[in-house]
Amino acid sequence: MELLILKSDREYIRFKDDNYLLVRLEKASVFPFDQMDVVQQHESRLKEKEFCNISIKKLVITEEDL
């Protein structure tokens, strides 16, 4: 599975109640690829709010038997 996620320096972004929070990976907001336009809008807003080094990343999740 591949998802989109936003990153600021070493932390990730969580969107909650119209706010942007810096969080660890397990708390970050993720989006399917068909919402790239939404992710790009968030990226623009984060840059306007002066978050540092904002980038869109592809998060790849795999499932394996133990």
PDB file of N, CA, C and O in Angstrom:
ATOM      1  N   MET A   1       0.848  -1.173   0.000  1.00  0.00           N
ATOM      2  CA  MET A   1       0.000   0.000   0.000  1.00  0.00           C
ATOM      3  C   MET A   1       0.893   1.235   0.000  1.00  0.00           C
ATOM      4  O   MET A   1       1.896   1.286   0.711  1.00  0.00           O
ATOM      5  N   GLU A   2       0.527   2.212  -0.789  1.00  0.00           N
ATOM      6  CA  GLU A   2       1.278   3.469  -0.848  1.00  0.00           C
ATOM      7  C   GLU A   2       0.353   4.623  -0.494  1.00  0.00           C
ATOM      8  O   GLU A   2      -0.755   4.737  -1.018  1.00  0.00           O
ATOM      9  N   LEU A   3       0.827   5.473   0.399  1.00  0.00           N
ATOM     10  CA  LEU A   3       0.067   6.631   0.863  1.00  0.00           C
ATOM     11  C   LEU A   3       0.937   7.873   0.779  1.00  0.00           C
ATOM     12  O   LEU A   3       2.158   7.781   0.659  1.00  0.00           O
ATOM     13  N   LEU A   4       0.301   9.031   0.843  1.00  0.00           N
ATOM     14  CA  LEU A   4       1.020  10.304   0.868  1.00  0.00           C
ATOM     15  C   LEU A   4       1.042  10.842   2.292  1.00  0.00           C
ATOM     16  O   LEU A   4       0.091  10.677   3.055  1.00  0.00           O
ATOM     17  N   ILE A   5       2.147  11.486   2.624  1.00  0.00           N
ATOM     18  CA  ILE A   5       2.325  12.047   3.954  1.00  0.00           C
ATOM     19  C   ILE A   5       3.153  13.324   3.809  1.00  0.00           C
ATOM     20  O   ILE A   5       3.974  13.431   2.898  1.00  0.00           O
ATOM     21  N   LEU A   6       2.942  14.278   4.692  1.00  0.00           N
ATOM     22  CA  LEU A   6       3.707  15.524   4.653  1.00  0.00           C
ATOM     23  C   LEU A   6       4.721  15.545   5.790  1.00  0.00           C
ATOM     24  O   LEU A   6       4.439  15.103   6.904  1.00  0.00           O
ATOM     25  N   LYS A   7       5.888  16.060   5.491  1.00  0.00           N
ATOM     26  CA  LYS A   7       6.980  16.083   6.453  1.00  0.00           C
ATOM     27  C   LYS A   7       7.559  17.490   6.557  1.00  0.00           C
ATOM     28  O   LYS A   7       7.643  18.216   5.567  1.00  0.00           O
ATOM     29  N   SER A   8       7.953  17.857   7.760  1.00  0.00           N
ATOM     30  CA  SER A   8       8.621  19.129   8.035  1.00  0.00           C
ATOM     31  C   SER A   8       9.910  18.806   8.776  1.00  0.00           C
ATOM     32  O   SER A   8       9.883  18.401   9.938  1.00  0.00           O
ATOM     33  N   ASP A   9      11.029  18.985   8.103  1.00  0.00           N
ATOM     34  CA  ASP A   9      12.325  18.574   8.661  1.00  0.00           C
ATOM     35  C   ASP A   9      12.255  17.106   9.073  1.00  0.00           C
ATOM     36  O   ASP A   9      12.090  16.236   8.218  1.00  0.00           O
ATOM     37  N   ARG A  10      12.377  16.816  10.369  1.00  0.00           N
ATOM     38  CA  ARG A  10      12.386  15.424  10.850  1.00  0.00           C
ATOM     39  C   ARG A  10      11.041  14.970  11.412  1.00  0.00           C
ATOM     40  O   ARG A  10      10.893  13.820  11.826  1.00  0.00           O
ATOM     41  N   GLU A  11      10.075  15.862  11.426  1.00  0.00           N
ATOM     42  CA  GLU A  11       8.771  15.518  11.986  1.00  0.00           C
ATOM     43  C   GLU A  11       7.722  15.466  10.879  1.00  0.00           C
ATOM     44  O   GLU A  11       7.956  15.919   9.759  1.00  0.00           O
ATOM     45  N   TYR A  12       6.574  14.910  11.210  1.00  0.00           N
ATOM     46  CA  TYR A  12       5.480  14.748  10.262  1.00  0.00           C
ATOM     47  C   TYR A  12       4.328  15.664  10.651  1.00  0.00           C
ATOM     48  O   TYR A  12       4.295  16.214  11.752  1.00  0.00           O
ATOM     49  N   ILE A  13       3.386  15.816   9.727  1.00  0.00           N
ATOM     50  CA  ILE A  13       2.273  16.734   9.947  1.00  0.00           C
ATOM     51  C   ILE A  13       0.994  15.968  10.215  1.00  0.00           C
ATOM     52  O   ILE A  13       0.676  14.992   9.535  1.00  0.00           O
ATOM     53  N   ARG A  14       0.267  16.433  11.221  1.00  0.00           N
ATOM     54  CA  ARG A  14      -1.075  15.923  11.512  1.00  0.00           C
ATOM     55  C   ARG A  14      -2.041  17.082  11.345  1.00  0.00           C
ATOM     56  O   ARG A  14      -1.786  18.192  11.813  1.00  0.00           O
ATOM     57  N   PHE A  15      -3.161  16.812  10.667  1.00  0.00           N
ATOM     58  CA  PHE A  15      -4.197  17.817  10.482  1.00  0.00           C
ATOM     59  C   PHE A  15      -5.341  17.483  11.423  1.00  0.00           C
ATOM     60  O   PHE A  15      -5.941  16.412  11.338  1.00  0.00           O
ATOM     61  N   LYS A  16      -5.635  18.409  12.318  1.00  0.00           N
ATOM     62  CA  LYS A  16      -6.696  18.168  13.293  1.00  0.00           C
ATOM     63  C   LYS A  16      -7.402  19.481  13.593  1.00  0.00           C
ATOM     64  O   LYS A  16      -6.768  20.471  13.960  1.00  0.00           O
ATOM     65  N   ASP A  17      -8.713  19.479  13.435  1.00  0.00           N
ATOM     66  CA  ASP A  17      -9.528  20.668  13.730  1.00  0.00           C
ATOM     67  C   ASP A  17      -8.990  21.915  13.029  1.00  0.00           C
ATOM     68  O   ASP A  17      -8.888  22.978  13.643  1.00  0.00           O
ATOM     69  N   ASP A  18      -8.651  21.790  11.765  1.00  0.00           N
ATOM     70  CA  ASP A  18      -8.122  22.898  10.955  1.00  0.00           C
ATOM     71  C   ASP A  18      -6.789  23.437  11.472  1.00  0.00           C
ATOM     72  O   ASP A  18      -6.422  24.571  11.164  1.00  0.00           O
ATOM     73  N   ASN A  19      -6.068  22.644  12.246  1.00  0.00           N
ATOM     74  CA  ASN A  19      -4.741  23.020  12.732  1.00  0.00           C
ATOM     75  C   ASN A  19      -3.707  22.049  12.182  1.00  0.00           C
ATOM     76  O   ASN A  19      -4.027  20.921  11.809  1.00  0.00           O
ATOM     77  N   TYR A  20      -2.468  22.507  12.140  1.00  0.00           N
ATOM     78  CA  TYR A  20      -1.344  21.680  11.705  1.00  0.00           C
ATOM     79  C   TYR A  20      -0.452  21.427  12.908  1.00  0.00           C
ATOM     80  O   TYR A  20       0.001  22.365  13.564  1.00  0.00           O
ATOM     81  N   LEU A  21      -0.203  20.166  13.192  1.00  0.00           N
ATOM     82  CA  LEU A  21       0.623  19.797  14.336  1.00  0.00           C
ATOM     83  C   LEU A  21       1.844  19.011  13.863  1.00  0.00           C
ATOM     84  O   LEU A  21       1.753  18.226  12.918  1.00  0.00           O
ATOM     85  N   LEU A  22       2.976  19.221  14.515  1.00  0.00           N
ATOM     86  CA  LEU A  22       4.173  18.428  14.252  1.00  0.00           C
ATOM     87  C   LEU A  22       4.135  17.209  15.163  1.00  0.00           C
ATOM     88  O   LEU A  22       4.014  17.337  16.381  1.00  0.00           O
ATOM     89  N   VAL A  23       4.240  16.016  14.561  1.00  0.00           N
ATOM     90  CA  VAL A  23       4.099  14.773  15.321  1.00  0.00           C
ATOM     91  C   VAL A  23       5.090  13.722  14.833  1.00  0.00           C
ATOM     92  O   VAL A  23       5.797  13.928  13.847  1.00  0.00           O
ATOM     93  N   ARG A  24       5.131  12.595  15.536  1.00  0.00           N
ATOM     94  CA  ARG A  24       5.925  11.447  15.077  1.00  0.00           C
ATOM     95  C   ARG A  24       5.133  10.704  14.007  1.00  0.00           C
ATOM     96  O   ARG A  24       3.935  10.932  13.843  1.00  0.00           O
ATOM     97  N   LEU A  25       5.787   9.842  13.304  1.00  0.00           N
ATOM     98  CA  LEU A  25       5.191   9.145  12.168  1.00  0.00           C
ATOM     99  C   LEU A  25       3.861   8.474  12.504  1.00  0.00           C
ATOM    100  O   LEU A  25       2.912   8.575  11.727  1.00  0.00           O
ATOM    101  N   GLU A  26       3.774   7.802  13.629  1.00  0.00           N
ATOM    102  CA  GLU A  26       2.560   7.040  13.939  1.00  0.00           C
ATOM    103  C   GLU A  26       1.326   7.907  14.188  1.00  0.00           C
ATOM    104  O   GLU A  26       0.211   7.386  14.215  1.00  0.00           O
ATOM    105  N   LYS A  27       1.503   9.214  14.369  1.00  0.00           N
ATOM    106  CA  LYS A  27       0.382  10.132  14.594  1.00  0.00           C
ATOM    107  C   LYS A  27       0.068  10.988  13.363  1.00  0.00           C
ATOM    108  O   LYS A  27      -0.900  11.750  13.378  1.00  0.00           O
ATOM    109  N   ALA A  28       0.849  10.878  12.326  1.00  0.00           N
ATOM    110  CA  ALA A  28       0.714  11.741  11.153  1.00  0.00           C
ATOM    111  C   ALA A  28      -0.540  11.410  10.341  1.00  0.00           C
ATOM    112  O   ALA A  28      -1.023  10.278  10.344  1.00  0.00           O
ATOM    113  N   SER A  29      -1.044  12.413   9.658  1.00  0.00           N
ATOM    114  CA  SER A  29      -2.159  12.221   8.726  1.00  0.00           C
ATOM    115  C   SER A  29      -1.620  11.649   7.429  1.00  0.00           C
ATOM    116  O   SER A  29      -0.575  12.073   6.935  1.00  0.00           O
ATOM    117  N   VAL A  30      -2.340  10.686   6.883  1.00  0.00           N
ATOM    118  CA  VAL A  30      -1.951  10.070   5.616  1.00  0.00           C
ATOM    119  C   VAL A  30      -3.109  10.176   4.631  1.00  0.00           C
ATOM    120  O   VAL A  30      -4.272  10.269   5.024  1.00  0.00           O
ATOM    121  N   PHE A  31      -2.770  10.160   3.342  1.00  0.00           N
ATOM    122  CA  PHE A  31      -3.758  10.352   2.288  1.00  0.00           C
ATOM    123  C   PHE A  31      -3.507   9.349   1.163  1.00  0.00           C
ATOM    124  O   PHE A  31      -2.358   9.011   0.878  1.00  0.00           O
ATOM    125  N   PRO A  32      -4.579   8.871   0.524  1.00  0.00           N
ATOM    126  CA  PRO A  32      -4.395   8.034  -0.662  1.00  0.00           C
ATOM    127  C   PRO A  32      -3.891   8.892  -1.823  1.00  0.00           C
ATOM    128  O   PRO A  32      -4.047  10.113  -1.815  1.00  0.00           O
ATOM    129  N   PHE A  33      -3.290   8.249  -2.814  1.00  0.00           N
ATOM    130  CA  PHE A  33      -2.710   8.972  -3.942  1.00  0.00           C
ATOM    131  C   PHE A  33      -3.736   9.787  -4.719  1.00  0.00           C
ATOM    132  O   PHE A  33      -3.385  10.806  -5.313  1.00  0.00           O
ATOM    133  N   ASP A  34      -4.988   9.361  -4.728  1.00  0.00           N
ATOM    134  CA  ASP A  34      -5.989  10.121  -5.486  1.00  0.00           C
ATOM    135  C   ASP A  34      -6.347  11.451  -4.822  1.00  0.00           C
ATOM    136  O   ASP A  34      -7.147  12.214  -5.365  1.00  0.00           O
ATOM    137  N   GLN A  35      -5.769  11.737  -3.661  1.00  0.00           N
ATOM    138  CA  GLN A  35      -5.972  13.021  -2.995  1.00  0.00           C
ATOM    139  C   GLN A  35      -4.727  13.902  -3.074  1.00  0.00           C
ATOM    140  O   GLN A  35      -4.509  14.751  -2.210  1.00  0.00           O
ATOM    141  N   MET A  36      -3.925  13.701  -4.094  1.00  0.00           N
ATOM    142  CA  MET A  36      -2.704  14.497  -4.267  1.00  0.00           C
ATOM    143  C   MET A  36      -3.011  15.992  -4.273  1.00  0.00           C
ATOM    144  O   MET A  36      -2.239  16.774  -3.718  1.00  0.00           O
ATOM    145  N   ASP A  37      -4.113  16.405  -4.885  1.00  0.00           N
ATOM    146  CA  ASP A  37      -4.454  17.824  -4.929  1.00  0.00           C
ATOM    147  C   ASP A  37      -4.695  18.387  -3.535  1.00  0.00           C
ATOM    148  O   ASP A  37      -4.302  19.519  -3.253  1.00  0.00           O
ATOM    149  N   VAL A  38      -5.335  17.617  -2.661  1.00  0.00           N
ATOM    150  CA  VAL A  38      -5.558  18.037  -1.270  1.00  0.00           C
ATOM    151  C   VAL A  38      -4.227  18.163  -0.535  1.00  0.00           C
ATOM    152  O   VAL A  38      -4.008  19.125   0.201  1.00  0.00           O
ATOM    153  N   VAL A  39      -3.355  17.205  -0.732  1.00  0.00           N
ATOM    154  CA  VAL A  39      -2.033  17.222  -0.085  1.00  0.00           C
ATOM    155  C   VAL A  39      -1.227  18.435  -0.557  1.00  0.00           C
ATOM    156  O   VAL A  39      -0.557  19.081   0.248  1.00  0.00           O
ATOM    157  N   GLN A  40      -1.287  18.742  -1.830  1.00  0.00           N
ATOM    158  CA  GLN A  40      -0.570  19.911  -2.353  1.00  0.00           C
ATOM    159  C   GLN A  40      -1.135  21.213  -1.793  1.00  0.00           C
ATOM    160  O   GLN A  40      -0.388  22.164  -1.566  1.00  0.00           O
ATOM    161  N   GLN A  41      -2.446  21.262  -1.569  1.00  0.00           N
ATOM    162  CA  GLN A  41      -3.043  22.448  -0.936  1.00  0.00           C
ATOM    163  C   GLN A  41      -2.537  22.599   0.496  1.00  0.00           C
ATOM    164  O   GLN A  41      -2.195  23.701   0.925  1.00  0.00           O
ATOM    165  N   HIS A  42      -2.491  21.491   1.231  1.00  0.00           N
ATOM    166  CA  HIS A  42      -1.951  21.530   2.595  1.00  0.00           C
ATOM    167  C   HIS A  42      -0.484  21.974   2.569  1.00  0.00           C
ATOM    168  O   HIS A  42      -0.056  22.771   3.404  1.00  0.00           O
ATOM    169  N   GLU A  43       0.270  21.461   1.619  1.00  0.00           N
ATOM    170  CA  GLU A  43       1.680  21.835   1.494  1.00  0.00           C
ATOM    171  C   GLU A  43       1.817  23.343   1.307  1.00  0.00           C
ATOM    172  O   GLU A  43       2.666  23.965   1.945  1.00  0.00           O
ATOM    173  N   SER A  44       1.007  23.932   0.456  1.00  0.00           N
ATOM    174  CA  SER A  44       1.059  25.385   0.225  1.00  0.00           C
ATOM    175  C   SER A  44       0.725  26.164   1.488  1.00  0.00           C
ATOM    176  O   SER A  44       1.385  27.151   1.811  1.00  0.00           O
ATOM    177  N   ARG A  45      -0.304  25.715   2.199  1.00  0.00           N
ATOM    178  CA  ARG A  45      -0.687  26.412   3.443  1.00  0.00           C
ATOM    179  C   ARG A  45       0.411  26.310   4.500  1.00  0.00           C
ATOM    180  O   ARG A  45       0.677  27.272   5.220  1.00  0.00           O
ATOM    181  N   LEU A  46       1.036  25.157   4.591  1.00  0.00           N
ATOM    182  CA  LEU A  46       2.115  24.981   5.564  1.00  0.00           C
ATOM    183  C   LEU A  46       3.287  25.900   5.249  1.00  0.00           C
ATOM    184  O   LEU A  46       3.893  26.468   6.158  1.00  0.00           O
ATOM    185  N   LYS A  47       3.604  26.050   3.987  1.00  0.00           N
ATOM    186  CA  LYS A  47       4.690  26.952   3.592  1.00  0.00           C
ATOM    187  C   LYS A  47       4.337  28.394   3.918  1.00  0.00           C
ATOM    188  O   LYS A  47       5.202  29.163   4.338  1.00  0.00           O
ATOM    189  N   GLU A  48       3.072  28.771   3.729  1.00  0.00           N
ATOM    190  CA  GLU A  48       2.619  30.122   4.088  1.00  0.00           C
ATOM    191  C   GLU A  48       2.738  30.365   5.587  1.00  0.00           C
ATOM    192  O   GLU A  48       3.014  31.481   6.026  1.00  0.00           O
ATOM    193  N   LYS A  49       2.526  29.305   6.366  1.00  0.00           N
ATOM    194  CA  LYS A  49       2.615  29.416   7.830  1.00  0.00           C
ATOM    195  C   LYS A  49       4.052  29.266   8.331  1.00  0.00           C
ATOM    196  O   LYS A  49       4.298  29.193   9.535  1.00  0.00           O
ATOM    197  N   GLU A  50       4.984  29.223   7.397  1.00  0.00           N
ATOM    198  CA  GLU A  50       6.415  29.197   7.695  1.00  0.00           C
ATOM    199  C   GLU A  50       6.887  27.924   8.400  1.00  0.00           C
ATOM    200  O   GLU A  50       7.808  27.973   9.215  1.00  0.00           O
ATOM    201  N   PHE A  51       6.270  26.802   8.096  1.00  0.00           N
ATOM    202  CA  PHE A  51       6.820  25.534   8.551  1.00  0.00           C
ATOM    203  C   PHE A  51       8.097  25.286   7.754  1.00  0.00           C
ATOM    204  O   PHE A  51       8.188  25.699   6.598  1.00  0.00           O
ATOM    205  N   CYS A  52       9.065  24.630   8.342  1.00  0.00           N
ATOM    206  CA  CYS A  52      10.377  24.451   7.714  1.00  0.00           C
ATOM    207  C   CYS A  52      10.435  23.218   6.820  1.00  0.00           C
ATOM    208  O   CYS A  52       9.946  22.147   7.181  1.00  0.00           O
ATOM    209  N   ASN A  53      11.039  23.390   5.652  1.00  0.00           N
ATOM    210  CA  ASN A  53      11.348  22.280   4.739  1.00  0.00           C
ATOM    211  C   ASN A  53      10.191  21.311   4.538  1.00  0.00           C
ATOM    212  O   ASN A  53      10.341  20.107   4.749  1.00  0.00           O
ATOM    213  N   ILE A  54       9.060  21.822   4.140  1.00  0.00           N
ATOM    214  CA  ILE A  54       7.886  20.982   3.906  1.00  0.00           C
ATOM    215  C   ILE A  54       8.086  20.158   2.638  1.00  0.00           C
ATOM    216  O   ILE A  54       8.514  20.677   1.608  1.00  0.00           O
ATOM    217  N   SER A  55       7.770  18.871   2.729  1.00  0.00           N
ATOM    218  CA  SER A  55       7.868  18.013   1.557  1.00  0.00           C
ATOM    219  C   SER A  55       6.781  16.946   1.612  1.00  0.00           C
ATOM    220  O   SER A  55       6.331  16.536   2.681  1.00  0.00           O
ATOM    221  N   ILE A  56       6.378  16.515   0.426  1.00  0.00           N
ATOM    222  CA  ILE A  56       5.419  15.417   0.304  1.00  0.00           C
ATOM    223  C   ILE A  56       6.231  14.137   0.143  1.00  0.00           C
ATOM    224  O   ILE A  56       7.153  14.073  -0.670  1.00  0.00           O
ATOM    225  N   LYS A  57       5.882  13.133   0.916  1.00  0.00           N
ATOM    226  CA  LYS A  57       6.584  11.851   0.873  1.00  0.00           C
ATOM    227  C   LYS A  57       5.609  10.733   0.539  1.00  0.00           C
ATOM    228  O   LYS A  57       4.416  10.821   0.827  1.00  0.00           O
ATOM    229  N   LYS A  58       6.134   9.693  -0.066  1.00  0.00           N
ATOM    230  CA  LYS A  58       5.356   8.485  -0.304  1.00  0.00           C
ATOM    231  C   LYS A  58       5.663   7.520   0.834  1.00  0.00           C
ATOM    232  O   LYS A  58       6.818   7.170   1.073  1.00  0.00           O
ATOM    233  N   LEU A  59       4.634   7.104   1.515  1.00  0.00           N
ATOM    234  CA  LEU A  59       4.755   6.150   2.610  1.00  0.00           C
ATOM    235  C   LEU A  59       4.350   4.781   2.065  1.00  0.00           C
ATOM    236  O   LEU A  59       3.227   4.614   1.589  1.00  0.00           O
ATOM    237  N   VAL A  60       5.248   3.809   2.131  1.00  0.00           N
ATOM    238  CA  VAL A  60       4.989   2.467   1.604  1.00  0.00           C
ATOM    239  C   VAL A  60       4.791   1.516   2.780  1.00  0.00           C
ATOM    240  O   VAL A  60       5.672   1.362   3.626  1.00  0.00           O
ATOM    241  N   ILE A  61       3.626   0.885   2.816  1.00  0.00           N
ATOM    242  CA  ILE A  61       3.298  -0.038   3.898  1.00  0.00           C
ATOM    243  C   ILE A  61       3.225  -1.449   3.313  1.00  0.00           C
ATOM    244  O   ILE A  61       2.559  -1.688   2.305  1.00  0.00           O
ATOM    245  N   THR A  62       3.913  -2.360   3.960  1.00  0.00           N
ATOM    246  CA  THR A  62       3.860  -3.758   3.522  1.00  0.00           C
ATOM    247  C   THR A  62       3.356  -4.624   4.658  1.00  0.00           C
ATOM    248  O   THR A  62       3.481  -4.282   5.834  1.00  0.00           O
ATOM    249  N   GLU A  63       2.792  -5.737   4.283  1.00  0.00           N
ATOM    250  CA  GLU A  63       2.292  -6.699   5.268  1.00  0.00           C
ATOM    251  C   GLU A  63       3.044  -8.006   5.077  1.00  0.00           C
ATOM    252  O   GLU A  63       3.151  -8.516   3.962  1.00  0.00           O
ATOM    253  N   GLU A  64       3.563  -8.544   6.175  1.00  0.00           N
ATOM    254  CA  GLU A  64       4.301  -9.804   6.122  1.00  0.00           C
ATOM    255  C   GLU A  64       3.866 -10.689   7.276  1.00  0.00           C
ATOM    256  O   GLU A  64       3.539 -10.202   8.358  1.00  0.00           O
ATOM    257  N   ASP A  65       3.866 -11.968   7.042  1.00  0.00           N
ATOM    258  CA  ASP A  65       3.604 -12.926   8.119  1.00  0.00           C
ATOM    259  C   ASP A  65       4.804 -12.980   9.049  1.00  0.00           C
ATOM    260  O   ASP A  65       5.946 -12.815   8.620  1.00  0.00           O
ATOM    261  N   LEU A  66       4.536 -13.211  10.316  1.00  0.00           N
ATOM    262  CA  LEU A  66       5.615 -13.370  11.299  1.00  0.00           C
ATOM    263  C   LEU A  66       5.825 -14.831  11.601  1.00  0.00           C
ATOM    264  O   LEU A  66       6.691 -15.177  12.406  1.00  0.00           O
TER     265      LEU A  66
END
